[in-house]
Amino acid sequence: MALATASGAALFPRLAGRPARVLVPFAFAGTAVGLVVVFATGAVSVVVVGAVITGFSTGLLLPTLLVWAVHRLGYTQRGRGTGWWSCALTFGQFLTPLVVAGLSAAAGGLRPALGVLALGAAALAGAVLLGQRGHDEPLTPAADHASGDPAGLSAR
């Protein structure tokens, strides 16, 4: 699972030139597919396949979301933006077991809860796909800092 996550993250630099409207739904859809595979079976070998799909997709999702969140920020604000994003991620990791426990209780077990999470990931994929129509800018640094002169010293 960890290798699948690392593999997804390692793929991000090759895909970063694509717009968020492509990468974010792709990663959420992959997460949904992996969760559906885990939800749909009790066979350990198939659960492992679903976990690998989910791990790969979330590995791609994390750097994609981070860069999407900060790519329009100016160079001097990126550290702060990354810090807030990391704070939100860590808080989400804290909440995850509580949410899964609540979903498990409400849905009748862990497997049905994973099905609910798969629906949520699919809904997020669809929402981003619809919400980002017409937004074709790649996930690259803001134009004013693409020159490699983040402090703007060449203009002085």
PEHU-V375998 format. One line per field, one symbol per residue. burial: # if it has 24 or more other ideal C-beta (glycine too) atoms within 12 Angstrom, else .. A space follows every 10 residues. Layout:
BEGIN
burial=???
END
This chain:
BEGIN
burial=...##..##. ##..##.### ########## #########. ......#..# ########## ########## #.#.#..... #...#..... .........# ..#....... #.######.. ##.##..##. .#......#. #......... ......
END
